[in-house]
Amino acid sequence: MKKILVFGGFGFLGHYLVNELLNRGYQVTVADIHENEKFEGDITYIKCDITSKENVKNVFKTKQFDFVYNLAGFANLDTAIKYPIETIQLNVIGNMHILEECVKNNISRFVYASSAYAMSNKGSFYGISKLASEKIVEEYLKKYSLPFTILRYGSVYSERSYDNNYIYNLVKSAVLEGEINHNGDGNELREYIHAADASKLSVDVIESEAFKNLHVILTGNERMKRSDLFNMIKEILNDQVEINYKNDGYHNHYNFTPYSFEPSVSRKLSANPHIDMGQGLLECVRSVHENEK
């Protein structure tokens, strides 16, 4: 029986992932800052704040694990924008604490929960934190031979209440308040995937060597406009919903695709007149002699 460690196993996607792992017969340990919740099977729970190096180290002392998932960290884009320093500490430094222990404990594979925003110039500090962590994960393979799979999740939803479950919160507003408010024009495209389906794919990747050291994008099969989603909710609720488009910009979210290319352009500035290279070297030699006297 393979032993799996899931950081952030009590979160939105983590709940479904843990259940899927249990259904497939894995022995699961959940490390999370939140308290225990019930699953359809037995798990080991360890309270852990991944920004604490000692907390993370103590988790790995409990047993030897085969695979490690990291789903912990800020997953709400707007929250990450509001707290940039905390976002980097949690999503980047916290992830490095886990990587360090994975190397020390010879983990078979590390699975990192990234985002489609890692490929985009949108997403602000959230997207930056995900891209930075992806690059760090890749570097741990190069320097320490730690195998990985990076999962770039798209628009995940479910029927469970979480602050980053966009569709649930949308439906909640429609049911309780009779309205849907949207900052964009409704033409934004998304490929929604249910968290249960995303979790099945997330377990599939560790059961095949084909996904080793790869980046995998997990999205739905059909593209849908936001406006079509809103109208579908409205129709389900017997047209008793008012849809409001503010059209005041959707600056931190992508409209049609998360992919974007934005080269950094630099300007060369040379000193003229300047200190000649030979003169500069002579000054260095003179300085060494003076310092050694």
C-alpha positions in Angstrom: 0.0 0.0 0.0 1.6 3.3 -1.2 1.8 6.0 1.5 0.7 9.5 0.3 1.3 12.8 2.1 -1.1 15.6 1.1 -0.3 19.2 2.2 -3.5 21.2 2.1 -5.7 18.1 2.1 -8.6 19.9 3.8 -8.8 22.6 1.2 -11.2 22.9 -1.8 -9.5 20.5 -4.2 -7.7 18.7 -1.4 -10.9 17.2 0.0 -11.7 15.6 -3.3 -8.1 14.4 -3.9 -7.9 12.8 -0.4 -11.2 10.9 -1.0 -10.0 9.7 -4.4 -6.8 8.5 -2.9 -8.7 6.6 -0.2 -11.0 5.1 -2.8 -8.0 3.7 -4.7 -6.6 2.1 -1.5 -3.8 4.5 -0.7 -2.7 5.2 2.8 -3.2 8.9 3.3 -1.7 11.5 5.7 -3.0 15.0 5.6 -0.9 17.9 6.7 -3.0 21.1 7.0 -3.2 24.2 9.1 -6.9 23.6 9.6 -8.5 21.1 11.9 -9.6 17.6 11.0 -12.7 16.9 9.0 -14.3 13.5 8.2 -13.5 11.5 5.1 -14.9 8.3 3.7 -12.0 6.3 5.1 -9.2 6.5 7.6 -6.5 9.2 7.4 -3.7 10.4 9.6 -3.9 14.1 10.3 -1.0 16.3 11.3 -1.5 20.0 11.9 1.1 21.9 9.9 1.9 25.5 8.9 4.1 25.1 5.8 5.7 28.5 6.4 7.3 26.9 9.5 10.3 24.8 8.5 10.1 22.9 11.8 6.4 22.1 11.2 7.2 20.6 7.8 10.2 18.6 9.1 8.1 17.1 11.9 5.5 15.9 9.4 8.1 13.8 7.5 9.3 12.3 10.8 6.0 10.4 11.3 6.6 7.9 8.5 8.3 7.2 5.1 6.1 8.5 2.2 6.1 7.4 -1.4 4.4 10.5 -3.0 3.9 14.0 -1.7 1.3 16.4 -3.0 1.4 20.1 -2.2 -2.0 21.8 -2.5 -1.4 24.2 0.4 -1.2 27.9 0.0 -3.3 30.8 -1.3 -5.6 29.6 -4.1 -7.8 32.7 -4.2 -6.4 35.2 -6.7 -8.0 38.2 -5.1 -6.8 37.3 -1.7 -3.2 36.8 -3.1 -3.4 40.3 -4.6 -4.4 41.8 -1.3 -1.6 40.1 0.6 1.5 39.9 -1.7 4.1 39.2 1.0 2.1 36.5 2.7 1.4 35.0 -0.8 5.2 34.6 -1.5 5.9 33.3 2.0 3.1 30.7 1.7 3.1 29.7 -2.0 6.9 29.9 -2.6 8.9 29.7 0.6 6.4 27.2 2.1 6.7 25.0 -1.0 10.5 25.1 -0.7 10.3 23.8 2.9 8.4 20.8 1.5 10.8 20.3 -1.4 13.8 20.3 1.0 12.2 17.5 3.1 11.2 15.6 -0.1 14.9 15.5 -1.1 16.1 14.4 2.4 13.5 11.6 2.6 13.9 10.2 -1.0 10.4 10.8 -2.1 9.5 9.0 -5.3 7.7 11.9 -6.8 6.6 15.4 -5.8 3.3 16.7 -7.2 2.8 20.4 -7.2 -0.6 22.1 -7.6 0.0 25.0 -9.8 -2.4 27.1 -11.9 -3.2 28.1 -15.4 -2.1 31.6 -14.3 1.5 30.4 -14.2 1.4 30.7 -18.0 -0.1 34.2 -18.0 0.8 37.8 -17.5 -2.4 38.1 -15.6 -3.0 36.8 -12.1 -0.7 39.4 -10.4 1.1 38.0 -7.3 -0.8 34.8 -7.4 0.4 33.9 -10.9 3.9 35.1 -10.1 4.0 32.8 -7.0 2.9 29.8 -9.0 5.4 30.4 -11.8 8.2 31.0 -9.3 7.4 27.7 -7.5 7.2 25.8 -10.8 10.7 27.0 -11.7 12.0 26.1 -8.3 10.4 22.6 -8.5 12.2 22.1 -11.9 15.5 23.2 -10.4 15.1 20.6 -7.6 15.0 18.0 -10.3 18.2 19.3 -11.9 20.1 19.8 -8.7 18.8 17.1 -6.5 17.1 14.6 -8.9 13.7 15.0 -7.2 11.1 13.7 -9.7 8.0 15.9 -10.1 4.7 16.4 -11.8 3.3 19.9 -12.0 -0.5 20.1 -12.3 -1.8 23.4 -13.7 -5.4 23.6 -12.7 -7.9 25.6 -14.7 -11.4 26.6 -13.6 -12.3 24.0 -10.9 -15.7 24.0 -9.3 -17.9 21.9 -7.1 -20.9 21.9 -4.8 -18.9 22.5 -1.6 -18.6 25.9 0.0 -15.1 27.5 -0.3 -14.0 31.1 -0.8 -12.2 30.1 -4.0 -15.1 28.1 -5.4 -16.2 30.6 -8.0 -19.3 28.8 -9.3 -20.6 27.8 -5.9 -20.4 31.4 -4.7 -22.0 32.6 -7.9 -25.0 30.2 -7.4 -25.1 31.2 -3.7 -25.5 34.9 -4.7 -28.2 34.0 -7.3 -30.2 31.9 -4.9 -29.9 34.1 -1.8 -29.8 37.6 -3.3 -31.5 37.0 -6.7 -28.6 38.6 -8.6 -25.3 37.9 -10.3 -22.7 40.7 -10.4 -19.8 40.4 -12.8 -16.9 42.9 -13.4 -16.3 41.9 -17.0 -18.5 41.9 -20.1 -19.4 38.2 -19.9 -17.5 37.2 -23.0 -14.6 35.7 -21.1 -14.1 32.0 -21.9 -13.5 29.2 -19.4 -13.2 25.4 -19.5 -14.8 24.4 -16.2 -13.9 21.1 -14.6 -15.5 19.5 -11.5 -13.2 19.0 -8.6 -14.1 15.3 -8.5 -12.9 14.9 -12.1 -9.8 17.0 -11.4 -8.9 14.8 -8.4 -9.2 11.6 -10.5 -6.8 13.0 -13.0 -4.6 14.2 -10.2 -4.3 10.6 -8.9 -3.9 9.1 -12.4 -0.6 11.0 -12.9 1.2 9.2 -10.0 0.0 5.8 -11.4 1.9 6.3 -14.6 5.5 7.0 -15.4 4.3 8.9 -18.5 3.6 12.0 -16.4 7.0 12.0 -14.6 8.8 15.4 -14.8 6.0 16.9 -16.9 3.6 19.9 -16.6 0.0 18.8 -17.0 -2.9 21.1 -17.6 -6.2 20.0 -16.1 -9.3 21.7 -17.5 -12.8 20.8 -18.7 -13.7 19.6 -22.2 -16.0 22.4 -23.3 -15.4 26.1 -23.5 -18.1 28.3 -22.1 -18.7 32.0 -22.0 -19.3 33.5 -18.6 -22.5 35.0 -19.9 -23.7 31.5 -20.9 -22.9 30.2 -17.4 -24.9 33.1 -15.9 -27.9 32.5 -18.2 -27.8 28.8 -17.4 -28.0 29.5 -13.6 -30.8 32.0 -14.3 -32.8 29.5 -16.3 -32.3 26.8 -13.6 -33.7 29.3 -11.1 -36.8 30.0 -13.3 -35.4 33.3 -14.6 -35.7 34.8 -11.1 -32.1 36.2 -11.3 -30.8 39.6 -12.4 -27.5 39.6 -14.2 -25.4 42.8 -13.9 -22.3 43.5 -16.0 -20.2 46.3 -14.6 -17.8 46.4 -17.6 -15.2 48.1 -15.4 -12.4 45.8 -16.4 -11.3 42.3 -15.6 -7.7 43.3 -15.1 -6.2 40.5 -13.1 -8.1 37.7 -14.8 -7.5 36.4 -18.4 -10.3 36.8 -20.9 -9.9 34.0 -23.5 -6.7 32.1 -22.7 -4.2 32.0 -19.9 -1.3 31.8 -22.3 0.5 35.1 -22.9 3.9 36.2 -24.2 5.4 39.4 -22.8 9.1 39.7 -23.3 11.1 41.9 -21.0 12.9 44.6 -23.0 16.0 46.2 -21.5 17.9 49.4 -22.5 21.6 49.3 -22.6 23.4 52.2 -20.9 27.2 52.6 -21.2 29.4 55.1 -19.4 31.2 57.5 -21.6 33.8 58.5 -20.6 34.6 55.4 -18.7 37.3 53.8 -16.6 39.5 51.7 -18.9 39.5 47.9 -18.2 43.3 47.9 -17.8 43.2 50.8 -15.4 40.4 49.1 -13.4 42.5 45.9 -13.1 45.5 47.9 -12.0 43.4 49.5 -9.3 42.3 46.0 -8.1 45.9 44.8 -7.9 47.0 47.9 -6.0 44.1 47.5 -3.6 45.0 43.8 -3.0 48.6 44.7 -2.1 47.5 47.5 0.2 45.0 45.3 2.0 47.6 42.5 2.5 50.2 44.8 4.0 
